[in-house]
Amino acid sequence: MKRESGASLPVWVENISMPVTSPLQDNIRCDVCIVGAGIAGVTTAYLLAKEGRDVVLLEAKEIGGGETSRTTAHLSNALDERFDELIRLHGEDGARLAAQSHGKAIDKIEEIIKDEKIDCDFARVDGYLFATDNKQQDDLMKELEALQKIGWLDVVLRKRSPLSTLTEFPCLQYPNQAHFHVLKYLSALANAFIKAGGRIFTKTKVERFETGPVVSAVSKEGHAVAANHLVVTTNTPINDMVTMHTKQAPYRTYAIGLAVRQGEVPDALYWDMEDPYHYVRLMKGKTGGENAEDLDLLIVGGEDHKTGQGDHLSERFEALERWTRKHFPMAKEVVYRWSGQVLEPVDGLGFIGRNPGDSENVYIATGDSGHGMTNSTIAGMLITDLIQGRPNPWEKLYDPSRKNTQSVGEFLKENINVAAQFKDFVTPGEVKDPMEVMPGTGKIMRKGMSKVAVYCDQDGVRHQCSAVCTHMGCVVHWNEVESSWDCPCHGSRFDPFGKVITGPASKDLGPVEE
C-alpha cells in the first residue's frame, strides 16, 4: 500500500493488497452511499450489504488509505476518558452503555473474523492500567470505584503489574480486551463486502453533497451517486462546515515499534496514567529487523498534541523511546515510526448517528478519541440499525446532536483555542525569502498582507501556495514528521504541494496572490 496520509510508514501497510477497484466514471444510483473507506465505512457497508441493501462505497484515496492505516489497532472497552469522568458526564447508565458498546464492538469484530474466516492475528488479551506515583494510585482506586458503580465487576486490582519493570505501584486488570492486524482485517472485510454485492470506487474525491429525500454525493470530476441514505465516515465529517467541528478537537498521536525477544513481554495491552498517556501492545513475530523469527514488535504510542500546534515534532519519537526504555528496558532497536490523527470529543464519547441540521437520511461517524477500531465498529452496528429502522440502545448516547451541559467547560476551552489561532495572520513569517527554505522542509512566509506556504523539494525546487486553510481560513503549519501542512484549527491536512490529505477541508490550498 502507498503512504497516502503522510511520509512515515506504519507497520500495517507492508505487503498488504486491497481489492482491485477503480474510480467512479458515471452517474449511478443505489440504496445507501457511504463516503470514506476506512474501518468505519467498510464495516458499515459490509453490515448493510449483509442485510440485503444495495451499497456503494466511495473513497478519495485507496481503501484504508486514511487514519485506519495509522492506528496501533488496540481493541478495548477500557476507555481513554476514565469511567469516573464518564459517570460525571453521562451518568452511570451512560458510562455503563459506553463500556458495553465498545465490548460488543470487540465481539462483533471477532464474530466477523469467524464468519468470513479472516486471518488477521486477532487475539484476546488482558489490559493493564498502571499507576507510577501515589496520586495516580489514588486515581486508580477512584477508577475501580467507578467501574464497580456501573457493574463492571470483573476488573480487578492487582498489587503488581505483569512486568516488574513497568511500575512498583498497583494496576487494574481489564479482561477480554484484544488486538489484531487492522489492514489484514480491512482487506478481507472489503472483499467480503464486494462478494455480498457491494461496489467500491476509489480515487473518487467527493466535493459536494446534495441532501433531501434523495441524497447525492458528487465527485470532483462531476459524477454523482444518488441514494436513499448517505453515510459519511471520513474520520472528520467533510459534509459539515461548522457544527461538529466545534464539538471535537484534532490531535496528532505518535507510535514507535521496537524489537523484543519473544516471551520477554507478556502479551497484553498496557496504559499508563500520564497526560498525555502512553499505550502499548505486542505484535507477535514481526520486527522487520535481523533474526525476525525470534523477535516480536513492541508497539508504543502517545505524546499527543493538538494538530498544527506542536513544535519539533520529531522529538516526540525521541520522548516515546525514552519512556519505553525506562519501562521496557529489554526493548531493542526502533524499527518503525509513524503518527496518526485522532479526534477528541468534548464529552469523551464519539458522535454516531444522524447529522445535525441535515435531512433524516444523512448519517455521520466521528470523534473516535483514540478508540477508532471499536468506535468504527459501533458505527457500523448503530447506523445499520438506524437505516433498518430497528431500535438501538446506544442511539441516544452517541447522538451527534446531543448537548451535554457537563462538558461546557471543555467546549469553551477548545473553541477559545481555535479562535486564538487566527493570531497567525498578524505574526511575521518564519522566513523572509523562499531561498531560506531547505530541501525537504516547509516554512511560512509573509507576502504583503498574506501568508504563503513554501515547500522546498529534494531537488531544491521551491513550491508556493496560499497558507490559508480552505475550510475556515486558519494559517497552516508545517509537519516535519509527515511532510504535510496541518491546520491548527480543525485538523485539515494538505500535502507539501497543497493538495488535501484530510478534511474537513475539501479544496486544495489556493495559489499565491500576486
N, C-alpha and C positions, 0 to 999 in steps of 0.2 A: 504493500500500500504506500501511497505518497504521503508526505508530510504536508497536509493541507491547512492545518491550523497554526503552524509555527515552524521554526527552524529545528527545534530539538526533536529527538527520536524516542518516542515511548516504546517500551519493551513489547507491547502488544502488536505493533504493526508489522513486525518481521515475519516473512513467509506466510502472510495471510492473503488469500484471494477472495474477493467478494463475487457474488453472481454477476454475470455479464449483463450490462444494462446499456441504455442509450438515452440521449436527450429527447425531450418532448418535441415533436415536429409537426403536430396537428392539434386542432381543437377537438377535445374529447369530452365525453360525459361519463359519470359514474355515480354511485350512491354516496360514497364517502371519499373526500380528498384530504390527504394528510401531507403536511409540508414539514420536512425535516426527517431524515432517515438515520437518526441515531437510535439509541436503545428505546427511547420513549416512542418514537414514531414507528419503528419496526414492530415493537411489541403490540402497540395499539392496532396496527394494520393486520398483524397475524391473528390477534384475538377476534377482530371484526370479520376477517375472512373466514375464520372457523365457524362464525355464526351465519355464514352464507351471504354476507354483504359484498358488493362489488366495490373494491377499494383501489384507489390509485395513490401511490406514494411518490412525492416529488422531493428532490434533493439538489441543492446548489453545487455540491462537491461530489464526492463518492459516498457510498454507504459507509457510515461510521467515520466520516472524514472530519467531524466536528469534535466536540468535547468528549464524546463517548470514548474515543481512542486515547484520551489523556487522563483517564481515571486511574486509581490504584485498585479498582474492582473489589472493594470491600462489599460484603452483603451483611448488613447489620440493622437491628432494630434498637440498639443502644445508641440513641440519637445524640448528635453534637450538642444540641440545646438540651442541657440536662433536664431530667424529669421533674426536679424540684422547680425549675423555671417554667417548664411546660404546664405544670399544675397551676402556677400563678397566672399564666397567660390564657390557658384554655380550660381550666378546671380539671378535676380528677377524671371525669368522663372523657374529656378531650384528650388528655395525656394517655389514658388507657387505650383509646381508639388509635392514637398515633403509634404506640408500641405494637398493637395488634395488627395494624395495617401494614407496617413495614415487615413484621414477622410473616404475614400472609404473602407478601411480595416475594420473600425468600422461598416460601413453599411453592409459589406459582412458578418461579424460575426452575426449581427442582422438578416440578411436575412436567413442565415443557421439555426439559432436558431428557426426562424418561420417555415421554410420548414421542418425541422426534429423534430419540437415540443420538443425542448430541454429545460428542466428545470435546469437552471444554474445561477439563481439570476442575470440575466442581467438587468442593469438599466442605463438609460441615466441620466447624471448629468452634472452640470457646473463644470468648472475647474477654480481655482484662483491662479494666480501668484502674490505673495505679497512681497513688499519691507519692510525692517526693519530699514533703515537709509537713509540719504539724497543721498548718492552716488547710492544706489540701486534704489531710486526713480528716479534719472536721467536715470539710465539704463532701468527702466521700461518705461519711456517716449520714449527712443530710440527704444525699442521693439514695442511699439504701432505704431511709425512711420514706422517701417519695415513692420508690418502687414498691414498697410494702403497701402504701396507701392505694395504689392503683391495682394491687393484686398480683404483681409480678413476683411471686414468692420463690421462684427457683433461681433468682440471682442471689448469690451468697457472698459473704465477706470472707476473704482469705487473709490469714496473718502474713503469709509470704507469697510473693509472685512466683510463677513457674520458672523464672530465670533470676538467679540471685543477683546478677549484675544490674537488673532493672532498678530496683529500689529496696530499701530496708523497711519501707512502710507497707501497710496493708494494701490490698486491691480488691475490687469487686469482680467476680467471675460471672459472665453472662453466657448461658448455654445456647446452643442452636444458632450460632452465627455461621457465616460461610464466606468463601471466596471462590473466584473462577477466573478463566481467561475470557475477558469480555468480547474480544473480536472473533474468537472461535465460536462463541455462542451467537454473536450477532450475524456472522456469515451464515451459519446453519439456519438461524431463525428467518433470515431474509429468503433463503432458498425454500424453506417450508411455506412461507407466505406466497411466493410465486407458484409453488406446487398447488396451493389451495385456490389458485385463480387470480391472485393479486398481480398488479402491474407496478413496476418501479421505473421512474425516469430520473436519471442522474444528470449532472451538469446542466440542470434546469433551475435557474435562479428566478424565484418569484419576486416580482417588483410591485405588484398591485393586487388588491383584493376587492371584490365587489360582493356585498352581502345583501341578504334578503331571503325570501322563500327559497330561492335557488342561489347558491354561493358560487363564486368563481375565483380561481387563483390564476393570475395572468403572468406569464414568464417575461423575462427581459426581451425575448425575441417576439413577443406578442401572441404566443399560443396560450389558450385558456383551457382550464379544466373546470367544467361546470358540474356541481354536485348538490345533493340534498343536505349534506353535512360537511363542514370544514373543521379540521383539527390542525392546530399549529403547535409543533413540538420542536421548535428551533432553539432550545435552551433558554433564550430570552425571546419573548414574543415579537416578531417582526411586523405583526398586524396591529400593533398598539403603539401609538406615539408617546403617550404620557402616563396614563393611569397606572399600569403595572410596574413601570419603572420607578415610581415613587414609593413602591411597597417593598422593594428589594434592592440590594446593592451588589455589584460585581466585585469579586476578589480573585486575585491570582494566587494559586497554590502550587507548591513545588514538590518534586519527588526525585529520589535517587534510588538506584538498585545496586546493591553490594553483594559480592560473592561471600557465601558462608559454607562451611563444610556441612554435609548432610548430617542431621542429628544434633547439631550444636545449638540450634534454636528450636524450641518446641513449636509445632505448627499451630498458630493461634492468631487472633487479632489483638493488637496492643494499642492502648491510647493513654497518653499522659494527661495532666490537668493544667498544663501551661496555657497561656493566652498570647499568641495563637498556639493551639495544641499540636501535638505530633501524633501520627498514626502509622502503624506498622503491620505488615503481613509478610508471609513467606510464599514464594513461588518455587515449587519443587522442580529440581532438575533443569534449571535454566539460569545460565550466567552469561553466556557469550564469550567467556574467557577460556584460559587453558584448563585442562583437566575437568571439563564441564560435567563429565559423567559422575563425579562425586561431590558436586557443588550445587547448592540451592541459591536462589536470589532473595535477598532480604530487601523488601521494598519499603522505603520510609518516606513519608510525606509531611508537609507542614510549611512553616514560615510564611503564612498567608499575609497579604496586604491588599489594600484596595487597588483595583485595576487602574493603571495610569498614574499612580500616586507614590510608587516606591522609588528609591534611589539605589544605584549599584546592585542591580537585580542578580547578577551572577554571584554575588556574595551570599545570596540565600542558599545556594547549594553548599557553600562552604560551611554555613551555620548548621545546615542539616547534617553534614558529615561530622562536624564536631559533636553534635548531640548524639549521633548514632554511635560514634566510637566511645563515648562516655558510658552509654547504656548497653551497647552490644560490642564489647571490646574484641570479640572473636571475628568481627567482620573484616573482610579482606578488601580488595580494590573496588573502587566505584566503577561500574561498567555501563550504567545508564543514568542519564539526567534528562528530565523533562518538566514542563509546567502545564497547568491547565487553568480553567476558569470555573468558579462556582458562583452561584447567586444566593445571597443570604437574605431570606425574607425577614421583615421586621418583627414578626411574631413567632419565628422558629419553625414554621411548617410550610410546605410547598403550596403552590396555587394550581389547582387542577379542577377543571370544570368549564362552565360557560363563561365566555369572555365578557367582562363587564361593559355595559353600554352598547353591546352588539346584538345582532339577531340571535334568537334562541338556538340556532343550529350551528353556532361557531364556538369552538372549544379550544382551550389552551392548557399547556402543562409547563410549569416553570418553577423556580425557587427551590432548587434541589438541596441547598445547604450542605453540600458535601456527601449527600446520600443519593447520588444520581442514579445508581443502579436500582435501588428499591423504590425511590420516588418515581422513576420512569415506569416501573412495572405496576405500581399503584395506579399511575396514569392510564396505562393500558386497560386495567381491570375496571376502573371507575368510569372512564369515558365510554368504554364498551357498554357498560350498564346504562349510562345516560342515553346513549343513542338507541339502545334496545328497549328503552322505556321501563327498565327494571329499577326498583329501589336499591340504594346502596347506602350502608350505614356510615360511610365516610364522606358523603356528598357535602354536608354542611361544614365539616371540619376543614376540608380543602377548598371550599368555595372561593374563587378568585375575587368575588365582590365583598367578602367578609370585611367587617370593620371591628377591630379589637382595641377597646379603649385602654387595655393594659399595656399596649405597645406604642402608645402615643409618643413617649419619650424617645424611643429608638427611631420612630418615623421622623420626628423633628430633627434628630441628630444627623441622620443620613441625608436628609434633604437640605439641611444647612450646609453640610459638607459639599453637596453638589453645587449649591449656589456660590460657595467660596471659590470654586474652580474657575469662575469667569474672570477672576483677577488676572489670569494669564494674558488677557488681551492688553493689559497696560504695562506688563513687565517687558524688559528688554529681551532680545533673543539670546540664545546660547552661543551663537556665533554671529559675526558681522558680515562674513563673506563665505560663499559656498566652498571656496578652496580650503577653508579651515576644517571641513568635514573629512575625516579619514576613511579610507576604504573599508567597507563592511559595516559602517555605522550611519546613524541618522542624527540630525540636530535641528532645532527650531531656530529660524532666523526671522528677524523683523524686517519687513519691506514696506516702508511708509507706515500706513495705518493697519496693515495686515500682517498675519503670521504665516510663514512658509515652512513646510516640512521638506528638508533637504536630505536626500539619501545618496551616499557615495557607494557605487558597486565595487566589486573586487577588481575591476579593471580601471578604477579611478574615474569613472564617468559619474557626474553629479546629476541627479534627477530631482526635480522640484514639483511640488503640488501644494495646494492650499492645506494649511494645518488645522482647518476648522472642520470638526466632525459634522457630517451631513445629517445627523439625527436631530440634535438640538443646539448645535453651534458652539460646543466647548472646544478648546485647543488640545490637540492630541499630544502625547508624549512618546518618545522612542523607547521600545522594549528591547534591550540588548540581548536578552536570552532568546527570544523568539523572532528577532528581526522584524518587528511589526510596530505600527503606530497605534497606540492604545488610547482610548478616550477615558479621561478620569471622571466623567460624569455618570454614564450609564453602561460603560464597558464595551462599546463598539470597537472593533479592531480592524486594521487595514494592513495590507502587505506593504513592503518597502516602497512600492510604486503608487500606493494609494487605493488599491482595489480592496473592496470589502472582504474581510475574512469572517467576521462575526457581527451580527446585528446587536442592537436594534436598527442601526443604520442600514438602509437598503441601497444607497447610492455611494459610488466611489468618491474619494476626496476630489475636490474640484481643481481646475487649472489655476495657476498663479495669476493674480490680477496684475495687469500691466499699469 
